[in-house]
Amino acid sequence: MASPADIRLAMVAGESSGDLLASRLLSGLRPHLPDAVIHGIGGPRMAEYGFRSDWPMEKLSVRGLFEVLRHYREIKGIQTALRDRLLQERPAAFIGVDAPDFNFGLEAPLKQAGIPTMHFISPSIWAWRGGRIKKIARAVSHMLVVFPFEEEIYRRAGIPVTYVGYPLAEVIPMAPDVAAARRDIGLPAEGRVVAILPGSRMSELKYNSASFVGAAVELARRERDVRFVVPMAGARQREYFTTLLRDAGLAEFPLQVLDGRSHTAIAAADAVLVASGTATLEVALFKKPMVIGYKMMRASWEIMRHMGYQPWVGLPNILAREFLVPELLQDAATPMALADALSVQLNDTARRARLQQRFVEMHHSLLRDSARESAQAVLRLIGLERGA
């Protein structure tokens, strides 16, 4: 085994949420491997820990069956080029962070070639496509999971697994400072604020933005004191969204578009309209009432809606095993319906108090030193485990 100074690791994160989760792992790993070369595909948060991205992360930020097909040739080309590079380089390990379709396709040939592979965050095999466990077994040397119930699934399948807790449960405060968040983004201390998170991927923006903006317009008509804040994941997303607002004649609408800073936007909010995905759990960790909405290409929806194992799609609802917050999907995600649901989340005081308590309990259940746990798992995988 090479000395720590000679270690090379490869990682791939496919979108902003994966970039954030990977940065938590790197924060725990860098003190042990300060001189290691770590490269692959990732974003700005990973770069803060010396990660080098060989391709822009945005190339992988596509969601939906048919949307992926449109970009298949480019994505497949990147995957093949990175695979060939890593087979020649032979890093000490490859760590795939989320992006399961892309990363499992890399991990399988790397593992077969004797390169240890780790996957950080299990795909939702407990929610749909449970048969993927066989594919995972062929691709993954060690799985890191973020929900306690996932450990047993992998143990039964004979796949080494470590529960590391949900990383953002450590980052997000138990009691967010609403006043500070509002000051930080120039919002007035008084009045009510709704954060709108239509998704970080361009494909999500294109399907969700119109309904989400329409819901904001309808809610503003009913609730005169409400302001809106919308964080955008990147320059392309911001340009798309601001163009949509301009074309809709909403240049003077009380809506503030932010460059990133989604956590600040959520902390500042009284309620959140959020696209289904990991952001829903972030909203829960901030203890905010929310409405989950989602739209996708019709053909993708018709296929995927028949593949689920349980009635919920939002992570807070899945963890609670009940509909804690509303889910309005596809045809149900109309501006009027979203506005109706948001109005309830803003104005039902008893519901807001119950939600806050449930989300506090959820936050405690997900707390663990994820940076340390995940880093120790990587060090064990490459034979360099350090003491606690």
Summary of the structure (lengths in Angstrom):
residues: 388
radius of gyration: 20.9
end to end distance: 21.2
largest distance: 65.5
contacts: 1338
relative contact order: 0.13
helix: 51%
strand: 17%
